[in-house]
Amino acid sequence: MTIITVNAPKGRLSVEQRRELAETLTDAVLVPEVGRFAPAARVGFQVHFVEREPDMMAIGGRLLVDAGPELDVMVVDVTVMDAAWQPEVRAEVIERVLAALAAACGMGRPSPTWWVTFRVIDEGGWGSSGGVLSVLSLLDSGVFTAERVKAVRAALGV
């Protein structure tokens, strides 16, 4: 289970860009998480787009409403279940998220004022369908590669 929240100034992303990002951001996290492209795993991913008025965001101590269009601010929060999230896997996710944003926005590279946070929810700290969820129950679903199953089990000590 993964939630990707994109915070951007109101009107920064068009409906077409959000459509593209719904897919590309999902895959940006899905592939490193399960070890391969697995369309069946997409159901476990949500992308939320949060638009904020320019007077509700600031950078460098200045509200965006006062800063002008040269400051292209976005913050993406990636929230995942506890699993095998070694630094190199986290780095891959962050790089893939930034690349997906740049592609959707028609830019050659990501803006330095786009930031990505990566948060891991501890085992037992995620719930749905009336109960607590565990990544362990998903490992036998067939979407994870054998290498990722082994890495997740090792990371969780099972």
C-alpha positions as CSV (number, residue, x, y, z in Angstrom):
1,M,0.0,0.0,0.0
2,T,1.4,3.3,-1.0
3,I,0.1,6.9,-0.9
4,I,1.7,9.6,-3.0
5,T,0.6,13.2,-2.2
6,V,1.5,16.0,-4.6
7,N,1.2,19.5,-3.1
8,A,1.4,22.2,-5.7
9,P,0.2,25.8,-6.2
10,K,-3.4,26.0,-7.5
11,G,-3.5,25.7,-11.3
12,R,0.1,24.4,-11.6
13,L,-0.9,21.0,-12.9
14,S,-3.5,20.6,-15.6
15,V,-6.0,17.7,-15.7
16,E,-3.9,16.1,-18.5
17,Q,-0.7,16.4,-16.4
18,R,-2.5,14.9,-13.3
19,R,-3.8,12.0,-15.5
20,E,-0.2,11.3,-16.6
21,L,1.2,11.7,-13.1
22,A,-1.5,9.4,-11.6
23,E,0.1,6.6,-13.7
24,T,3.7,7.6,-13.8
25,L,4.0,8.4,-10.1
26,T,2.4,5.1,-9.3
27,D,4.9,3.2,-11.5
28,A,7.8,5.3,-10.1
29,V,7.2,3.7,-6.7
30,L,5.7,0.4,-7.8
31,V,8.7,-0.8,-9.8
32,P,11.3,-0.4,-7.0
33,E,8.8,-1.6,-4.4
34,V,7.9,-4.9,-6.0
35,G,11.0,-5.3,-8.2
36,R,9.3,-5.1,-11.6
37,F,6.5,-3.6,-13.5
38,A,3.3,-5.3,-12.2
39,P,0.0,-3.7,-13.3
40,A,-1.9,-5.9,-10.9
41,A,-0.2,-4.1,-8.0
42,R,-1.5,-0.7,-9.0
43,V,-4.6,-1.2,-7.0
44,G,-2.5,-0.7,-3.9
45,F,-1.4,2.8,-4.8
46,Q,-3.2,6.1,-4.4
47,V,-2.1,9.4,-5.8
48,H,-3.6,12.6,-4.2
49,F,-3.3,16.0,-5.8
50,V,-3.5,18.9,-3.3
51,E,-3.7,22.4,-4.7
52,R,-2.8,25.3,-2.5
53,E,-3.5,29.0,-3.0
54,P,-0.2,30.9,-3.6
55,D,-0.8,32.7,-0.4
56,M,-0.8,29.4,1.4
57,M,2.8,28.3,0.3
58,A,6.1,30.0,0.9
59,I,9.7,29.4,0.0
60,G,12.7,31.3,1.3
61,G,10.5,33.2,3.7
62,R,8.3,34.6,0.9
63,L,4.8,33.7,0.0
64,L,4.4,32.4,-3.5
65,V,1.9,35.2,-4.2
66,D,4.7,37.7,-3.6
67,A,7.5,35.7,-5.2
68,G,6.4,35.5,-8.8
69,P,6.3,32.6,-11.3
70,E,10.0,31.9,-11.2
71,L,9.6,29.8,-8.1
72,D,8.0,26.6,-9.2
73,V,7.3,24.9,-5.9
74,M,6.0,21.4,-5.4
75,V,6.3,18.9,-2.6
76,V,5.6,15.2,-3.1
77,D,5.2,12.9,-0.1
78,V,5.6,9.2,-0.7
79,T,4.2,7.1,2.2
80,V,4.9,3.4,2.1
81,M,4.4,0.3,4.2
82,D,7.5,-1.0,6.1
83,A,9.5,-3.2,3.8
84,A,13.0,-3.3,2.3
85,W,13.6,0.4,1.8
86,Q,17.4,0.5,1.8
87,P,18.9,3.9,0.9
88,E,19.6,3.0,-2.7
89,V,15.9,1.9,-3.2
90,R,14.7,5.1,-1.6
91,A,17.0,7.1,-3.9
92,E,15.7,5.2,-6.9
93,V,12.1,6.1,-5.9
94,I,12.9,9.8,-5.3
95,E,14.7,10.0,-8.7
96,R,11.9,8.3,-10.5
97,V,9.3,10.6,-8.9
98,L,11.2,13.7,-9.9
99,A,11.7,12.4,-13.4
100,A,8.0,11.7,-13.7
101,L,7.2,15.2,-12.6
102,A,9.7,16.8,-15.1
103,A,8.3,14.7,-17.9
104,A,4.7,15.6,-17.1
105,C,5.6,19.3,-16.9
106,G,7.5,19.2,-20.2
107,M,10.8,20.1,-18.5
108,G,14.2,18.6,-19.3
109,R,15.0,18.2,-15.6
110,P,13.3,18.7,-12.2
111,S,13.1,22.1,-10.6
112,P,15.4,22.5,-7.6
113,T,12.3,23.8,-5.7
114,W,10.5,20.4,-6.1
115,W,11.0,18.3,-3.1
116,V,10.2,14.7,-2.3
117,T,9.8,13.2,1.1
118,F,9.9,9.5,1.7
119,R,8.1,8.1,4.8
120,V,7.9,4.5,6.0
121,I,5.0,3.5,8.2
122,D,6.1,1.0,10.8
123,E,4.7,-2.6,10.6
124,G,1.3,-2.5,12.4
125,G,0.8,1.2,11.7
126,W,-1.3,0.9,8.5
127,G,-5.0,-0.1,8.4
128,S,-7.8,-0.7,5.9
129,S,-10.9,-2.8,5.5
130,G,-11.5,-2.9,9.2
131,G,-8.1,-4.1,10.3
132,V,-4.4,-3.7,10.4
133,L,-2.5,-4.4,7.1
134,S,0.9,-6.0,6.8
135,V,3.3,-6.1,3.8
136,L,3.9,-9.8,4.8
137,S,0.4,-10.7,3.7
138,L,1.1,-9.3,0.2
139,L,4.4,-11.1,-0.4
140,D,2.7,-14.3,-1.7
141,S,0.5,-12.3,-4.1
142,G,2.7,-13.0,-7.1
143,V,3.5,-9.3,-7.8
144,F,6.8,-9.2,-5.9
145,T,9.9,-10.6,-7.5
146,A,11.7,-13.4,-5.5
147,E,14.5,-10.9,-4.8
148,R,12.2,-8.3,-3.3
149,V,10.4,-11.0,-1.2
150,K,13.7,-12.1,0.2
151,A,14.8,-8.5,0.9
152,V,11.5,-7.6,2.6
153,R,11.6,-10.7,4.8
154,A,15.2,-9.9,5.7
155,A,14.4,-6.3,6.5
156,L,11.5,-7.3,8.7
157,G,13.4,-10.1,10.3
158,V,11.0,-12.9,9.3
